[in-house]
Amino acid sequence: QVQLVESGGGSVQAGGSLRLSCEASGIIVSINKMGWFRQAPGKQREMVASITDLGNTNYPVSVKGRFTISRDNAKNTVYLQMNRLRPEDTAVYYCNIFLKSLSRWGDSWGQGTQVTVSS
């Protein structure tokens, strides 16, 4: 079994910063891609950052230059540094890790952490 535990969400004023963390624990053989998604009320879940096992990153235009994803392979942890936050960044943020547990590869999801940005 694999568990993803997120931390770091909260409330901040526009222009502020937050740092999210997501640690994977359990029976983990290997980790490939790691990423962060978000879902605002009434909207579809969208990807906001991803990082491969080689360190290649990808961001949508809406967050590029403001958000930075990083990973610590020794700790099975992925981070999301969010700067210059805007009210439209308000959402529940989920981490996603593509990993191998026992003999199977699959996606694992965090429980979600609320990020609220006030104007």
QUIHUZI-V730086 format. One record per helix or strand of 3 or more residues. SS is the DSSP state (H for helix, E for strand). FROM is the first residue (numbers start at 1). TO is the last residue. If there is no record, write none. Layout:
SS_FROM_TO ; SS_FROM_TO
This chain:
E_2_7 ; E_10_13 ; E_18_26 ; E_30_39 ; E_46_51 ; E_67_72 ; H_73_75 ; E_77_82 ; H_87_89 ; E_91_101 ; E_104_109 ; E_113_118
